[in-house]
Amino acid sequence: MNGDLFSNSLKPDWIELPDAKLLLIPDFLPSTKADQCFSDLLEHVPWKQEAISLFGKSVLQPRVQAWYGDKSYTYSGLSMQPLPWLPILLRLKQQCESASGHKYNSLLANLYRDGKDSMGWHQDNEPELGRNPTIASLSLGGTRRFSLKHKFNDHKYQIDLQHGTLLVMSGSTQHFWMHQVAKTTKAVSPRINLTFRRII
């Protein structure tokens, strides 16, 4: 995959929410590039369904994933050892760094195979992410609804993340907001979500 991954006319959109800093870039990847990335990652990433500790019990996560980068990562009792970067992931990382103005050294890749696959309410606030982490989330494949809710008031926000869209969460977002990708009974295509982050 050669050349610039960006489309010719990026449309960055800052979302103003209390205690949060979000940047939304629809069409971050033009459709042909996004199609190619999705196909390559679907084939070449060694997707694996991992178990986490939930209320003292070991349960399989309702999605498959892979961890790339320079350091290990631990959450919910699961310790993930990094895989070596694929060239396509390094190129995408560089593009996300340019768009967000932040450097990343790790990536959690999630594959939502159908509407039954999901991610429950959570915050990306593990100590190794540091204070006020910036996370760049690139969506490929089927559209899924990304929901946010404030921890201390009734503020809520939803975004339908489409093929090729980049969402950057930064500032105090992870302190005050939780987010999820809920299950759906609608017919949805498989979705790959690449969440670039920096482990300190």
Secondary structure, 3 states (H helix, E strand, C coil): CCCCCCCCCCCCEEEEECCEEEEEECCCCCHHHHHHHHHHHHHHCCCECCEEEECCEEEECCCEEEEEECCCEEECCEEECCECCCHHHHHHHHHHHHHHCCCCCEEEEEEECCCCCCEEEECCCCHHHCCCCCEEEEEEECCEEEEEEECCCCCEEEEEECCCCEEEEECCHHHHEEEEECCCCCCCCCEEEEEEECCC
